[in-house]
Amino acid sequence: MVLENAVILFGKRGCCMCHAMKRLLLMLGVNPAVHEVDEDEEEAVINELMMIINQNQNQNRDVGKDSKPQYPSMFIGGKLFGGLDKLMAAHISGELVPMLKQAGALWL
């Protein structure tokens, strides 16, 4: 799913932070894929995301080898971007829209 979607959010079912991330992206004109994780799936999904990060380590230069995704996590263009704090910081600084355009999630 990570490699098939320009933007995908992973969050715990009913997570308000994931909802806030989705609303911000929708406001910008991006329709992110959202995967809500049930409590019994949490560790398995984190392990799968770690495998993806390790496979794409050369592309994810800003993600350290010891980095472990947490909920909510957002991937842009198949690369781990981060959570709500990083999304808000990128939006406020003006870096978010160019990243979304580069990933093919935004056309304007």
C-alpha positions as CSV (number, residue, x, y, z in Angstrom):
1,M,0.0,0.0,0.0
2,V,2.9,2.4,0.8
3,L,4.4,2.1,-2.6
4,E,1.1,2.2,-4.5
5,N,-0.2,5.5,-2.9
6,A,1.3,9.0,-3.2
7,V,0.2,9.7,0.4
8,I,-0.9,7.2,3.0
9,L,-1.6,7.6,6.6
10,F,-1.4,4.8,9.2
11,G,-3.2,5.4,12.5
12,K,-4.9,3.7,15.3
13,R,-8.6,3.3,14.8
14,G,-10.4,6.4,15.9
15,C,-7.1,8.4,16.4
16,C,-7.9,12.2,16.5
17,M,-4.3,13.1,15.3
18,C,-4.8,10.9,12.2
19,H,-8.1,12.6,11.6
20,A,-6.4,16.1,11.9
21,M,-3.7,15.0,9.4
22,K,-6.3,13.8,6.9
23,R,-8.3,17.0,7.3
24,L,-5.3,19.2,6.6
25,L,-4.4,17.2,3.5
26,L,-8.0,17.3,2.2
27,M,-8.0,21.0,2.7
28,L,-4.9,21.2,0.5
29,G,-6.6,19.1,-2.2
30,V,-4.9,15.8,-1.4
31,N,-7.0,12.7,-0.9
32,P,-4.7,10.5,1.2
33,A,-5.2,6.8,1.6
34,V,-5.9,6.0,5.3
35,H,-5.2,2.7,7.0
36,E,-6.8,2.5,10.4
37,V,-5.0,-0.2,12.5
38,D,-6.9,-2.3,15.1
39,E,-5.3,-2.8,18.5
40,D,-4.4,-6.4,17.7
41,E,-2.6,-5.5,14.4
42,E,-0.5,-2.6,15.7
43,E,2.8,-4.4,16.2
44,A,2.5,-6.4,12.9
45,V,1.8,-3.2,10.9
46,I,4.8,-1.5,12.5
47,N,7.0,-4.4,11.6
48,E,5.8,-4.3,8.0
49,L,6.5,-0.6,7.8
50,M,10.0,-1.1,9.2
51,M,10.7,-3.7,6.4
52,I,9.6,-1.1,3.8
53,I,11.8,1.6,5.4
54,N,14.8,-0.7,5.5
55,Q,14.3,-1.7,1.9
56,N,14.2,1.9,0.8
57,Q,17.0,3.1,3.2
58,N,18.8,4.9,0.3
59,Q,15.7,6.9,-0.5
60,N,15.0,7.7,3.1
61,R,18.2,9.4,4.0
62,D,16.6,11.6,6.6
63,V,15.3,8.6,8.5
64,G,17.9,7.1,10.8
65,K,18.4,3.3,11.0
66,D,17.0,3.3,14.5
67,S,13.9,5.2,13.5
68,K,10.7,3.3,14.2
69,P,7.4,4.6,12.8
70,Q,4.8,5.4,15.4
71,Y,1.1,6.1,15.1
72,P,0.0,8.2,13.3
73,S,2.6,7.9,10.5
74,M,2.5,9.4,7.0
75,F,4.3,8.2,4.0
76,I,4.8,10.5,1.0
77,G,6.0,9.0,-2.3
78,G,6.8,5.7,-0.5
79,K,9.0,7.4,2.0
80,L,8.4,7.8,5.7
81,F,7.5,11.4,6.3
82,G,6.5,11.4,10.0
83,G,3.6,12.3,12.2
84,L,1.4,15.2,12.9
85,D,4.1,17.5,14.3
86,K,6.3,17.1,11.2
87,L,3.2,17.6,8.9
88,M,2.3,20.8,10.7
89,A,5.9,22.1,10.6
90,A,6.2,21.4,6.9
91,H,2.8,23.1,6.2
92,I,3.7,26.2,8.2
93,S,7.1,26.5,6.6
94,G,5.7,26.1,3.1
95,E,7.7,22.9,2.4
96,L,4.6,20.6,2.3
97,V,3.0,21.6,-1.0
98,P,6.2,21.1,-3.1
99,M,6.7,17.7,-1.5
100,L,3.2,16.7,-2.3
101,K,3.6,17.9,-5.9
102,Q,6.8,15.9,-6.3
103,A,5.1,12.8,-5.1
104,G,2.2,13.2,-7.5
105,A,-0.4,13.8,-4.8
106,L,-1.1,17.4,-5.8
107,W,-1.3,18.8,-9.4
108,L,-1.8,22.5,-8.9
